[in-house]
């Protein structure tokens, strides 16, 4: 289950990216998450995806 709270979602996704997936597309596909919606949710709290670091910052 994916957290609904944006801060918990940030922590969850960054952990998954760090530990399991090579990039955001791979993560979203594996977890069946809509990439655009995820990016929008995290942008609402001031975070954007950094492909080089493979995390939201």
C-alpha positions as CSV (number, residue, x, y, z in Angstrom):
1,X,0.0,0.0,0.0
2,X,1.3,3.4,-1.0
3,X,1.0,6.2,1.6
4,X,-1.5,9.0,1.0
5,X,0.2,11.6,3.2
6,X,2.6,13.5,0.9
7,X,5.5,13.5,3.4
8,X,5.2,9.8,4.0
9,X,4.8,9.3,0.2
10,X,8.1,11.2,-0.3
11,X,9.9,9.0,2.2
12,X,8.4,5.8,0.8
13,X,9.3,6.6,-2.8
14,X,12.8,7.8,-2.0
15,X,13.4,4.6,-0.1
16,X,12.2,2.5,-3.0
17,X,14.3,4.4,-5.5
18,X,17.4,4.1,-3.3
19,X,17.0,0.4,-2.5
20,X,15.2,-1.2,-5.4
21,X,14.9,0.8,-8.7
22,X,17.3,2.3,-11.2
23,X,15.0,5.3,-12.0
24,X,11.5,6.8,-11.5
25,X,10.0,5.1,-14.5
26,X,11.1,1.7,-13.3
27,X,9.7,2.4,-9.8
28,X,6.4,3.6,-11.1
29,X,6.0,0.7,-13.4
30,X,6.8,-1.9,-10.7
31,X,4.6,-0.3,-8.1
32,X,1.8,0.5,-10.6
33,X,1.9,4.2,-9.8
34,X,0.9,7.0,-12.2
35,X,4.2,8.9,-12.7
36,X,2.6,12.2,-13.5
37,X,0.3,12.0,-10.5
38,X,3.2,11.1,-8.2
39,X,5.3,14.0,-9.5
40,X,2.4,16.4,-9.1
41,X,1.7,15.2,-5.5
42,X,5.4,15.7,-4.5
43,X,5.7,19.0,-6.3
44,X,2.8,20.3,-4.2
45,X,5.1,20.0,-1.1
46,X,8.1,21.4,-2.9
47,X,9.9,18.4,-4.2
48,X,11.0,17.4,-7.8
49,X,12.7,14.3,-9.1
50,X,16.4,14.5,-9.6
51,X,17.3,11.8,-12.2
52,X,21.1,12.0,-11.4
53,X,20.5,11.4,-7.7
54,X,17.5,9.1,-8.4
55,X,15.5,10.8,-5.7
56,X,13.0,13.5,-5.0
57,X,14.7,16.6,-3.6
